[in-house]
Amino acid sequence: MIRTWPHVLTREAIRGHEYHITRFRRRLDPDHDVILPFTRLVAGSGDYTPTVFDPRELQGNTWGHELAQAIIFSAPFLCFGGHPRDYLANPARDVLSAIPAVWDETRVLPGSEPGKVVAMARRSGSRWFLAVINGAGAKALDIPLDFLGRGAWNATELHDVEGKPDAWNRRTGSASKTTRLTLQLAPRGGFVGHFSK
């Protein structure tokens, strides 16, 4: 679809945050987000309305899960589902602002399993983003960063905080292609990493 119509920015035909919303008393199944990248989003972009940071609207998801949606759910024109004040006030605003509209390379990483967990590394120019979305069950993942090129990379890691869905365990440092990340993912949890030179 993308090769045939490269000018298309996005399409609906996807159940996203317009469904998963408190005021309508509706909640998406925990495995929904970890099925979409392997089904509907294989055909092309979809307007999920991702990344809500308002604690009242998380409905079981974590901030890590929500931010990873903006990286994993592909659409050159993302219509975010939250309020601007929540993005401006979030401690991960710098990473959110760095997410590009289009990607040069995408890799589905080992450990990904449709309906269980999805881990993707996506590159735009010389920057890499690593995003993980977890489904219904707790999961441990060991992710090699072998997709990174040579040399040392500046790394920002945004981990979930156990028992606090609206918080970050933010770590900064360096990484290389020999680095491995060990993630302990809560149900409906997630992770985002940003790597730059």
Residue, then its C-alpha position, 0 to 999 in steps of 0.5 A: m500500500i505504501r509503495t503504491w500510494p506513497h502520498v497517503l498519510t494515514r487511514e482509519a480502520i483501526r480501533g485505538h484511543e477513541y475507543h479506549i476512553t474513560r467517559f464512554r466506559r470502554r477499554l481495549d483488550p490488553d492484547h489488542d496493541v500487541i496484535l496490531p503491528f503484525t496485522r492491520l499495520v502490516a498493510g500500511s499506516g493507521d490512525y490509532t490516536p496514540t500516546v495518552f499521558d492523563p492518568r485517568e485515561l491510562q486504564g491499565n496502560t503505563w506511560g511506557h506503553e503509551l509512548a511506545q505506541a507513537i513509535i510502533f504504530s506507523a503513521p506519517f501523520l499521527c493524531f495524538g489522543g491526549h491533551p497538549r498540557d499533558y505532553l508539555a508537562n511530561p518528563a519525557r517531553d524531549v523524547l516525545s518531541a524527537i520522534p520523527a514523522v517517517w522512518d528509514e528503517t524498521r526492525v522487529l526484534p527477537g522476543s516479539e510475539p503477536g498477541k504477547v509483546v512487540a519490540m521494534a527498533r526504528r531508525s530515522g537518519s542517525r537516531w534510533f528508537l527502541a519501543v516495546i509494548n507488552g500485552a496481558g501478562a508480565k514478561a521479561l525481555d533481553i534485547p541486544l542493541d546490535f542494530l546500533g552502528r559503531g561507536a558509543w551512543n548517547a542513550t535515554e531509557l524510559h522504563d516503567v515504575e512498578g505499581k505506578p503507571d504514570a511515572w518514569n524510571r528515566r536512565t541516561g548514559s551510553a550504549s553500543k552495539t554490544t549492549r544488552l537491555t534486560l526489561q521486566l515488563a508489567p502487564r500492559g507495560g512498555f519501554v522506550g529508548h532513544f539513541s543518538k550520536 
